[in-house]
């Protein structure tokens, strides 16, 4: 496995040793002193990530990482530089995915690289790797995101200072104000100042919006005629809002709730990646899902070797988003694959996505994935589902069995190979019976069934 093999390109030979010490014995660290030596090392053996210094000889850090982006797209790319060089990084760091400040903090190094390595957790075979190698258009991290993230981390961060960064980008400003003034937040008056919008939404929410808007904005310019990025954005906003609300109802943990909001906003990003890179094939996949009356993600898996959920998680991992956000994006249709037996960000997003499809069926012609009641029973949350459903949809019962957006009476495991589909334990139809009895039956079923764990 190459995920925990790190190449450090720095003219100072001590830098590689510092990384090795920070990461511990489970990581393999190789050091090289120039950009050309780094490319030669990548040609000879695989690395999960490369960390390049800004001031490398022959080929500087930004130039090296841009070459790596083109030749080795599956390798995570980090640029390290002094804080004083941030402006240069913003201007020249085209191939950079993440920026580390010198002197590097050991905990920050380990966290950043472990997040990058965790992308491999959602890749069970070569299907996704092969698909990603065929994607011609993957957005690199934009300067506005780096600026906003730097402002958020600043010791004197304020709503005004972050608003001053966002206002440089007209599209970002417009979208931020739209979100702030949406019905979700129920503000008594219209907000027109980006700084006030930041204060109202909170730093974490703003950071999430910046990521989502820049990613979707990138693809909006090249989307096929049949695909609506705006429709995806509206659905993602709703899921994000519901996921945060469900997380707060269940845990009262604001950190978890904000992560759920981020994951909800990003969970379907892989759809637009597929639509914009495989236009005709994706339209055929959608038509097949309609004709076969099957969830789209299952057909995606057969056609492409990976679903939009896995592709989205892969890209978010390359952008350095946290592992719980990656898990929620990757498994929001198949939460039984998680090894976590408790309520999590994944739980919130899975439930929120299902409830949003119940409340606002897409009308696309294929069935939405059901809320996995066996999974909820296993983690002890099934009794909460009627409350969550009523809070989101205003109803306590699911739609009729054959209506659009309904909870279907079965579930299937994800397709491991493009040519196979394996049905698994059925979910009992939800009927308006006494909730405690129903929950007890499903708890018993869950105790007999052991779902597959996700392997690293």
C-alpha positions as CSV (number, residue, x, y, z in Angstrom):
1,X,0.0,0.0,0.0
2,X,1.3,3.4,-1.0
3,X,-1.0,5.5,1.2
4,X,1.4,5.8,4.1
5,X,4.5,6.3,2.0
6,X,5.5,10.0,2.0
7,X,8.0,11.7,-0.3
8,X,9.5,14.9,1.2
9,X,11.3,17.2,-1.3
10,X,13.3,19.8,0.6
11,X,16.9,21.0,0.2
12,X,17.3,20.8,4.0
13,X,18.0,17.1,4.7
14,X,16.7,17.5,8.3
15,X,13.1,18.1,7.0
16,X,12.5,14.5,6.1
17,X,13.7,13.4,9.5
18,X,11.3,15.8,11.2
19,X,8.4,14.4,9.2
20,X,9.4,10.8,10.1
21,X,9.6,11.6,13.8
22,X,6.2,13.4,13.7
23,X,4.5,10.6,11.8
24,X,5.8,7.6,13.7
25,X,6.9,4.2,12.7
26,X,3.8,3.2,10.7
27,X,4.8,5.7,8.0
28,X,7.6,5.4,5.5
29,X,9.3,8.7,4.7
30,X,11.8,9.3,1.9
31,X,13.7,12.6,1.5
32,X,15.0,14.1,-1.7
33,X,16.8,17.4,-2.2
34,X,15.4,18.7,-5.5
35,X,12.4,18.7,-7.7
36,X,14.0,16.6,-10.4
37,X,15.0,14.0,-7.8
38,X,11.4,14.0,-6.6
39,X,10.0,13.2,-10.0
40,X,12.5,10.4,-10.5
41,X,11.5,8.9,-7.1
42,X,7.8,9.0,-8.1
43,X,8.6,7.3,-11.4
44,X,10.4,4.4,-9.6
45,X,8.0,3.7,-6.7
46,X,4.5,4.8,-5.6
47,X,3.9,7.4,-2.8
48,X,0.6,8.3,-1.2
49,X,1.7,11.9,-0.8
50,X,4.4,14.4,-1.6
51,X,5.5,17.3,0.5
52,X,7.5,19.9,-1.4
53,X,9.3,23.0,-0.1
54,X,8.6,26.3,-1.9
55,X,12.3,27.1,-2.6
56,X,13.5,23.8,-4.2
57,X,16.5,24.0,-6.6
58,X,16.0,23.3,-10.3
59,X,12.2,22.9,-10.1
60,X,10.5,24.9,-7.3
61,X,7.7,23.6,-5.1
62,X,4.7,24.9,-7.1
63,X,6.2,23.8,-10.4
64,X,7.0,20.4,-9.0
65,X,3.5,19.9,-7.6
66,X,1.9,21.0,-10.9
67,X,4.0,18.3,-12.7
68,X,2.9,15.8,-10.1
69,X,-0.7,16.8,-10.5
70,X,-0.5,16.0,-14.2
71,X,1.6,12.8,-14.1
72,X,0.6,11.3,-10.7
73,X,-3.0,12.5,-10.0
74,X,-3.5,10.0,-7.2
75,X,-0.7,11.4,-5.1
76,X,-1.8,13.9,-2.5
77,X,0.2,17.2,-2.8
78,X,1.4,19.4,0.0
79,X,3.4,22.6,-0.2
80,X,5.4,23.8,2.8
81,X,6.6,27.4,3.1
82,X,7.1,30.2,5.6
83,X,4.0,32.2,6.6
84,X,5.6,35.2,4.9
85,X,5.5,33.4,1.5
86,X,1.7,32.9,1.6
87,X,1.0,35.5,-1.1
88,X,3.4,33.7,-3.4
89,X,1.7,30.4,-2.6
90,X,-1.7,31.8,-3.4
91,X,-0.5,33.1,-6.8
92,X,1.7,30.1,-7.9
93,X,0.4,27.0,-6.1
94,X,-1.7,25.7,-9.0
95,X,-0.9,22.0,-8.3
96,X,-1.1,22.4,-4.5
97,X,-3.9,20.7,-2.6
98,X,-2.9,21.7,0.9
99,X,-0.5,24.2,2.4
100,X,1.6,23.6,5.5
101,X,3.4,26.4,7.3
102,X,7.0,26.2,8.4
103,X,8.0,25.4,11.0
104,X,5.6,22.5,10.7
105,X,3.8,21.5,13.9
106,X,4.0,17.7,14.4
107,X,0.3,17.3,15.1
108,X,-0.7,19.4,12.1
109,X,1.6,17.3,9.9
110,X,0.2,14.0,11.1
111,X,-3.4,15.2,10.9
112,X,-3.0,16.5,7.3
113,X,-1.3,13.4,6.1
114,X,-3.6,11.0,7.9
115,X,-6.6,12.7,6.3
116,X,-4.9,12.3,2.9
117,X,-4.2,8.6,3.5
118,X,-7.7,8.0,4.7
119,X,-8.9,8.5,1.1
120,X,-7.7,5.0,0.4
121,X,-10.1,3.7,3.0
122,X,-13.0,4.1,0.6
123,X,-11.3,2.5,-2.3
124,X,-11.9,-1.3,-2.0
125,X,-10.6,-2.2,-5.4
126,X,-9.0,-0.6,-8.5
127,X,-12.4,0.6,-9.9
128,X,-12.2,4.1,-8.4
129,X,-8.5,4.5,-9.0
130,X,-8.9,3.6,-12.7
131,X,-11.9,5.9,-13.0
132,X,-10.1,8.8,-11.4
133,X,-7.2,8.3,-13.8
134,X,-9.7,8.9,-16.7
135,X,-11.1,12.1,-15.2
136,X,-9.8,15.0,-17.3
137,X,-11.2,17.7,-15.1
138,X,-10.6,17.8,-11.3
139,X,-10.5,21.2,-9.7
140,X,-7.4,22.2,-7.7
141,X,-7.9,24.2,-4.5
142,X,-8.6,27.8,-5.3
143,X,-6.8,30.8,-3.8
144,X,-10.0,32.2,-2.2
145,X,-10.3,29.0,-0.2
146,X,-6.7,29.2,1.0
147,X,-7.2,32.9,1.9
148,X,-10.5,32.2,3.8
149,X,-8.9,29.2,5.7
150,X,-5.9,31.4,6.6
151,X,-8.2,34.1,7.9
152,X,-10.2,31.6,9.9
153,X,-7.0,30.3,11.5
154,X,-5.7,33.7,12.3
155,X,-5.5,34.6,16.0
156,X,-7.3,37.8,15.4
157,X,-10.0,36.3,13.1
158,X,-13.2,38.2,13.0
159,X,-16.4,38.2,10.9
160,X,-15.3,41.5,9.3
161,X,-11.8,40.2,8.3
162,X,-13.2,37.0,6.8
163,X,-16.0,39.0,5.0
164,X,-13.3,41.3,3.6
165,X,-11.6,38.2,1.9
166,X,-14.9,36.8,0.6
167,X,-16.0,40.1,-0.9
168,X,-13.1,39.9,-3.4
169,X,-15.0,37.1,-5.1
170,X,-18.3,38.3,-6.5
171,X,-19.8,34.8,-7.1
172,X,-18.8,33.8,-3.5
173,X,-20.3,36.9,-2.0
174,X,-23.6,36.4,-3.9
175,X,-23.8,32.8,-2.8
176,X,-23.0,33.5,0.8
177,X,-25.7,36.2,1.0
178,X,-28.2,33.9,-0.7
179,X,-27.5,31.2,1.9
180,X,-27.7,33.6,4.8
181,X,-31.0,35.1,3.6
182,X,-32.6,31.7,2.9
183,X,-35.6,30.5,4.8
184,X,-33.5,28.0,6.7
185,X,-32.1,30.7,8.9
186,X,-35.3,32.6,9.3
187,X,-33.7,36.0,9.8
188,X,-36.0,39.0,10.5
189,X,-34.4,41.2,7.8
190,X,-32.3,40.8,4.7
191,X,-28.5,40.7,5.2
192,X,-26.4,42.5,2.6
193,X,-23.0,42.8,4.2
194,X,-20.6,39.7,3.9
195,X,-19.1,40.4,7.3
196,X,-22.5,40.3,8.9
197,X,-23.3,37.1,7.0
198,X,-20.2,35.5,8.3
199,X,-21.2,36.5,11.9
200,X,-24.7,35.1,11.4
201,X,-23.6,31.8,9.8
202,X,-20.5,31.0,11.8
203,X,-16.9,30.3,10.7
204,X,-17.4,26.6,10.1
205,X,-20.4,27.1,7.9
206,X,-18.7,29.8,5.9
207,X,-15.7,27.5,5.3
208,X,-18.0,24.8,4.0
209,X,-19.9,27.1,1.7
210,X,-16.6,28.4,0.2
211,X,-15.5,24.8,-0.6
212,X,-18.8,23.8,-2.1
213,X,-19.4,26.9,-4.1
214,X,-15.9,26.9,-5.6
215,X,-16.1,23.2,-6.5
216,X,-19.6,23.5,-8.0
217,X,-18.7,26.8,-9.7
218,X,-15.8,25.1,-11.4
219,X,-18.0,22.4,-12.9
220,X,-20.9,24.8,-13.7
221,X,-18.8,26.2,-16.6
222,X,-18.5,22.8,-18.3
223,X,-21.6,20.9,-17.3
224,X,-23.7,19.1,-20.0
225,X,-27.0,20.6,-21.0
226,X,-29.0,17.9,-19.2
227,X,-27.4,18.5,-15.8
228,X,-28.4,21.2,-13.3
229,X,-25.7,22.2,-10.9
230,X,-28.2,24.7,-9.3
231,X,-30.6,21.8,-8.6
232,X,-27.7,19.9,-7.0
233,X,-26.8,22.9,-4.9
234,X,-30.3,23.4,-3.6
235,X,-30.6,19.7,-2.6
236,X,-27.2,19.8,-0.9
237,X,-28.2,22.9,1.0
238,X,-31.3,21.2,2.3
239,X,-29.4,18.0,3.3
240,X,-26.8,20.1,5.0
241,X,-29.4,22.0,7.0
242,X,-31.3,18.8,8.0
243,X,-28.0,17.0,8.9
244,X,-27.0,19.7,11.2
245,X,-30.4,19.8,12.9
246,X,-30.5,16.0,13.3
247,X,-27.0,16.0,14.8
248,X,-27.9,18.7,17.3
249,X,-31.2,17.0,18.3
250,X,-29.3,13.7,18.9
251,X,-26.0,14.9,20.5
252,X,-26.1,18.7,21.2
253,X,-22.5,18.6,19.9
254,X,-21.9,21.7,17.9
255,X,-18.6,20.5,16.4
256,X,-20.3,17.3,15.2
257,X,-23.2,19.3,13.9
258,X,-21.0,21.6,11.9
259,X,-19.2,18.6,10.4
260,X,-22.6,17.2,9.5
261,X,-23.4,20.5,7.7
262,X,-20.2,20.4,5.8
263,X,-20.7,16.7,4.8
264,X,-24.3,17.4,3.8
265,X,-23.2,20.2,1.5
266,X,-20.6,18.0,-0.1
267,X,-22.2,14.6,-0.2
268,X,-23.3,14.6,-3.9
269,X,-20.3,16.3,-5.4
270,X,-19.4,13.1,-7.3
271,X,-22.5,13.4,-9.4
272,X,-21.3,16.6,-11.1
273,X,-17.8,15.1,-11.5
274,X,-19.3,12.2,-13.4
275,X,-21.7,14.4,-15.4
276,X,-18.9,16.8,-16.5
277,X,-16.3,14.2,-17.3
278,X,-18.4,11.4,-18.7
279,X,-21.3,13.3,-20.2
280,X,-22.7,10.7,-22.6
281,X,-22.0,7.6,-20.3
282,X,-23.6,9.4,-17.3
283,X,-26.7,10.2,-19.3
284,X,-26.9,6.5,-20.3
285,X,-26.5,5.5,-16.7
286,X,-29.3,7.8,-15.6
287,X,-31.6,6.4,-18.4
288,X,-30.7,2.8,-17.2
289,X,-31.6,3.7,-13.6
290,X,-35.0,5.0,-14.8
291,X,-35.8,2.0,-17.0
292,X,-34.6,-0.6,-14.4
293,X,-36.2,1.4,-11.5
294,X,-33.0,1.2,-9.5
295,X,-31.1,3.7,-7.3
296,X,-28.7,5.7,-9.5
297,X,-25.6,5.0,-7.4
298,X,-26.0,1.2,-8.0
299,X,-26.0,1.7,-11.8
300,X,-23.1,4.1,-11.5
301,X,-21.1,1.4,-9.8
302,X,-21.8,-1.0,-12.6
303,X,-21.1,1.5,-15.4
304,X,-18.1,3.3,-14.0
305,X,-16.7,0.9,-11.3
306,X,-17.4,3.5,-8.6
307,X,-20.4,5.5,-7.4
308,X,-20.7,9.3,-7.1
309,X,-20.4,8.9,-3.3
310,X,-16.9,7.3,-3.6
311,X,-15.7,9.8,-6.2
312,X,-16.9,12.7,-4.1
313,X,-15.1,11.4,-1.0
314,X,-11.9,10.8,-3.1
315,X,-11.9,14.4,-4.3
316,X,-12.8,15.9,-0.8
317,X,-9.9,13.8,0.6
318,X,-7.5,15.3,-1.9
319,X,-8.7,18.8,-0.7
320,X,-7.9,17.9,2.9
321,X,-11.4,17.7,4.4
322,X,-11.7,15.7,7.7
323,X,-12.1,12.0,7.8
324,X,-15.6,12.1,9.2
325,X,-16.7,14.3,6.3
326,X,-15.1,11.8,3.9
327,X,-16.9,8.9,5.5
328,X,-20.2,10.6,5.3
329,X,-19.7,11.4,1.6
330,X,-18.5,7.9,0.7
331,X,-21.1,5.9,2.7
332,X,-24.2,8.1,2.7
333,X,-26.1,5.4,0.6
334,X,-24.5,2.5,2.5
335,X,-23.9,3.4,6.1
336,X,-23.8,-0.3,7.2
337,X,-20.2,-0.3,5.8
338,X,-18.9,1.9,8.7
339,X,-17.1,0.4,11.6
340,X,-18.6,3.0,13.9
341,X,-21.3,1.7,16.1
342,X,-22.5,5.1,17.3
343,X,-24.3,8.1,16.0
344,X,-21.9,10.0,13.7
345,X,-21.7,12.6,11.0
346,X,-22.5,9.7,8.6
347,X,-25.7,8.9,10.5
348,X,-26.8,12.6,10.2
349,X,-26.1,12.9,6.5
350,X,-27.7,9.5,5.7
351,X,-30.9,10.3,7.5
352,X,-31.0,13.9,6.2
353,X,-30.6,12.8,2.6
354,X,-33.3,10.2,3.0
355,X,-35.7,12.6,4.6
356,X,-35.1,15.3,2.0
357,X,-35.9,12.8,-0.8
358,X,-39.1,11.9,1.1
359,X,-40.1,15.6,1.5
360,X,-39.0,16.7,-1.9
361,X,-38.9,13.8,-4.4
362,X,-36.5,14.7,-7.3
363,X,-38.8,13.5,-10.0
364,X,-35.8,12.1,-11.9
365,X,-37.4,8.7,-12.4
366,X,-35.3,6.4,-10.4
367,X,-35.9,5.5,-6.7
368,X,-34.1,7.2,-3.9
369,X,-32.1,5.1,-1.5
370,X,-34.1,4.2,1.6
371,X,-33.2,5.2,5.1
372,X,-31.4,2.1,6.5
373,X,-33.5,1.2,9.5
374,X,-31.4,-1.9,10.3
375,X,-28.3,0.4,10.5
376,X,-30.3,2.8,12.8
377,X,-31.4,-0.1,15.0
378,X,-27.8,-1.4,15.3
379,X,-26.6,2.0,16.6
380,X,-29.6,2.4,18.9
381,X,-31.2,5.4,17.0
382,X,-34.2,3.8,15.4
383,X,-36.7,5.2,17.9
384,X,-35.6,8.7,17.0
385,X,-36.5,8.3,13.3
386,X,-40.2,9.3,13.7
387,X,-39.2,12.5,15.5
388,X,-36.6,13.4,12.9
389,X,-39.0,12.6,10.1
390,X,-41.7,14.8,11.6
391,X,-39.3,17.6,12.2
392,X,-38.1,17.6,8.6
393,X,-41.2,16.5,6.6
394,X,-44.0,17.2,9.0
395,X,-45.1,13.6,8.9
396,X,-44.4,10.6,11.1
397,X,-45.0,7.8,8.5
398,X,-43.0,7.1,5.4
399,X,-44.7,7.6,1.9
400,X,-46.6,4.8,0.4
401,X,-44.4,1.9,-0.8
402,X,-44.5,2.7,-4.5
403,X,-44.7,6.5,-4.4
404,X,-41.7,8.7,-5.6
405,X,-39.1,9.1,-2.9
406,X,-40.5,6.4,-0.7
407,X,-38.6,4.1,1.5
408,X,-38.3,0.8,-0.4
409,X,-38.8,-2.6,1.2
410,X,-35.3,-3.9,0.5
411,X,-31.7,-2.9,0.3
412,X,-28.7,-4.3,-1.7
413,X,-25.1,-4.3,-0.9
414,X,-22.9,-2.0,-3.0
415,X,-21.6,-3.7,-6.1
416,X,-18.1,-4.9,-5.5
417,X,-17.4,-5.5,-9.2
418,X,-18.9,-3.6,-12.1
419,X,-20.6,-6.8,-13.4
420,X,-22.3,-8.0,-10.2
421,X,-25.0,-7.0,-7.8
422,X,-25.5,-9.0,-4.6
423,X,-28.8,-8.6,-2.7
424,X,-28.6,-8.8,1.1
425,X,-30.8,-8.8,4.2
426,X,-34.1,-7.2,3.4
427,X,-35.5,-4.3,5.4
428,X,-39.0,-5.0,6.7
429,X,-41.7,-2.7,5.2
430,X,-42.5,0.2,7.5
431,X,-46.1,0.1,8.5
432,X,-48.0,2.3,11.0
433,X,-47.7,-0.1,13.9
434,X,-46.7,0.6,17.4
435,X,-43.2,2.0,17.3
436,X,-41.7,0.2,20.3
437,X,-42.7,-3.2,18.9
438,X,-41.3,-2.4,15.5
439,X,-38.1,-1.2,16.9
440,X,-37.7,-4.3,19.0
441,X,-38.1,-6.6,16.0
442,X,-35.5,-4.6,14.0
443,X,-33.1,-4.6,17.0
444,X,-33.4,-8.4,17.0
445,X,-32.8,-8.7,13.3
446,X,-29.8,-6.3,13.6
447,X,-28.3,-8.5,16.4
448,X,-28.3,-11.5,14.0
449,X,-26.9,-9.7,11.1
450,X,-23.3,-8.5,11.0
451,X,-22.5,-6.0,8.2
452,X,-19.1,-5.9,6.4
453,X,-16.6,-3.6,7.9
454,X,-14.6,-1.1,5.8
455,X,-11.0,-2.1,5.4
456,X,-8.1,0.3,5.1
